[in-house]
Amino acid sequence: MSGLSNIIKKEIKELLTVQTFLPIILIALIFGSMGNSISGIQKQASTPPIIGVINEDNGTLATMASTVFHTHSTVVYNGTSITEKTEGLATVAGKNGAALIIIPQNFTFNIQHNHPGSIEVFWIMKGAGLLDAIPSAAVEYLISTMNANISRHLIASNASVNATVVLTPTIRIDSTQFKNREFDGLSPTTITSLLSSQSTLIPIVMMMIIIMAGSIVITSMALEKENKTLETLLTLPVKRTSIVTGKIAAAAIIGLMLAVIYMIGMSYYLAGLGVSGGVSLATYGLALTPTDFILIGLSLFVTLIAGLSLCMLMGTFAKNYKSAQTLTFPITMLALIPMFLTMFTDFDTLPPALQVLTFAIPFSHPMMAPKALMFHDYTLVAAGLIYVTVFAMITISIVVWIFKTDRLLTGSTSKWAKVFSKRKRRMY
């Protein structure tokens, strides 16, 4: 029994490491944050949207439509004339509302005389993420409910209205304010779908590149330790700075190749999806220019350098190939967090704490760059380039310092470890 207990104690000591528990702890934190996010989404989806209503028509059907809006939403502005549009938009925007709905004159008259009634919807769009679309989706549901109520009223009243008007009693005229620009004829749903290629594909591809390149670097460091080639390399008459520079340069070349391949693929992808539902990105000035592609490529390249240097730093803690597999997990998580954040929401609509976290993660910046450049937000892109460059330089400096110590060979910097390392070097 004593032999069995000793073996159990030995195995527990070997398995009871930070590398073993850190991935599980991170997964638990991620699931916890996802649960809170889902709870927040459900709460936001169940909250009545905030809107403004201007009703210029005193007819029966216009009153019915206005009643639907007042019953199922929070109306912060109630007007009776189109001249109040500017005031209404300012009020709704100040209350973080979703839209200002205008019911024009002759709304009831047109429907009763076989012409669809028109309503004008002035959308106030905060962000282009999937979560940002919840308020506008709620308003669209209200408009659908209004149409259904009018259709039921026309059928029940036996009005002499043709079937087409009964089925589709209203037409909607959209105009959206987003990032200090106005998009006539577009709703937030349409704008979100136009930007979906940038908010979904690019973060996924970026995450795949980081994970693939990072695992290669970390695994390479672990294999060099396991095969004892790193010890031989460190005993050669070559400066430690040159060793690190060579590894970083090789990683930079690979990163540049990946960036070029990525940019070529993305350019063809955007060329194929430049038109969505008959609406062109270029028509509204949302298409990326060649200069934008260069900035995105530069952001991707600098981020890859930062990521690879961070992976090399993580690789210095790997004892063997097995431990290297667990060290890739933190890098994966750093890539997953900004990927989900950029897919589901905009950087501008994030809470301040999440904005700081997102900006601090270097992998976030090439994911945010395409959407930012579409709206000419060069400040965010330039700040990201500067930050990631500084981050890469600091990380590389730390790696160089570690290579100058004996941690790579002994895993410790204590006095006896240094003596052991010096004796071991004399043997080569």
Stockholm file with secondary structure:
# STOCKHOLM 1.0

chainA/1-428         MSGLSNIIKKEIKELLTVQTFLPIILIALIFGSMGNSISGIQKQASTPPIIGVINEDNGTLATMASTVFHTHSTVVYNGTSITEKTEGLATVAGKNGAALIIIPQNFTFNIQHNHPGSIEVFWIMKGAGLLDAIPSAAVEYLISTMNANISRHLIASNASVNATVVLTPTIRIDSTQFKNREFDGLSPTTITSLLSSQSTLIPIVMMMIIIMAGSIVITSMALEKENKTLETLLTLPVKRTSIVTGKIAAAAIIGLMLAVIYMIGMSYYLAGLGVSGGVSLATYGLALTPTDFILIGLSLFVTLIAGLSLCMLMGTFAKNYKSAQTLTFPITMLALIPMFLTMFTDFDTLPPALQVLTFAIPFSHPMMAPKALMFHDYTLVAAGLIYVTVFAMITISIVVWIFKTDRLLTGSTSKWAKVFSKRKRRMY
#=GR chainA/1-428 SS CHHHHHHHHHHHHHHCSHHHHHHHHHHHHHHHHHHHHHHHHHHHHHSCCEEEEEECCCSHHHHHHHHHHHHHSEEEEEESSGGGHHHHHHHHHHTTCCEEEEECTTHHHHHHTTSCEEEEEEEEECCCSTGGGHHHHHHHHHHHHHHHHHHHHHHHTTCCCCHHHHHSCEEEEEEEEETTEEEETCCHHHHHHHTHIIIIIHHHHHHHHHHHHHHHHHHHHHHHHHTTHHHHHHHSSSCHHHHHHHHHHHHHHHHHHHHHHHHHHHHHHHHHTSEETTEETGGGTCSCCHHHHHHHHHHHHHHHHHHHHHHHHHHTTCCSHHHHHHHHHHHHHHHHHHHHHHHHSCSTTSCHHHHHHHHHSTTHHHHHHHHHHHTTCHHHHHHHHHHHHHHHHHHHHHHHHHHHSSHHHHSCCSHHHHHHHHHHHHTC
#=GC SS_cons         CHHHHHHHHHHHHHHCSHHHHHHHHHHHHHHHHHHHHHHHHHHHHHSCCEEEEEECCCSHHHHHHHHHHHHHSEEEEEESSGGGHHHHHHHHHHTTCCEEEEECTTHHHHHHTTSCEEEEEEEEECCCSTGGGHHHHHHHHHHHHHHHHHHHHHHHTTCCCCHHHHHSCEEEEEEEEETTEEEETCCHHHHHHHTHIIIIIHHHHHHHHHHHHHHHHHHHHHHHHHTTHHHHHHHSSSCHHHHHHHHHHHHHHHHHHHHHHHHHHHHHHHHHTSEETTEETGGGTCSCCHHHHHHHHHHHHHHHHHHHHHHHHHHTTCCSHHHHHHHHHHHHHHHHHHHHHHHHSCSTTSCHHHHHHHHHSTTHHHHHHHHHHHTTCHHHHHHHHHHHHHHHHHHHHHHHHHHHSSHHHHSCCSHHHHHHHHHHHHTC
//
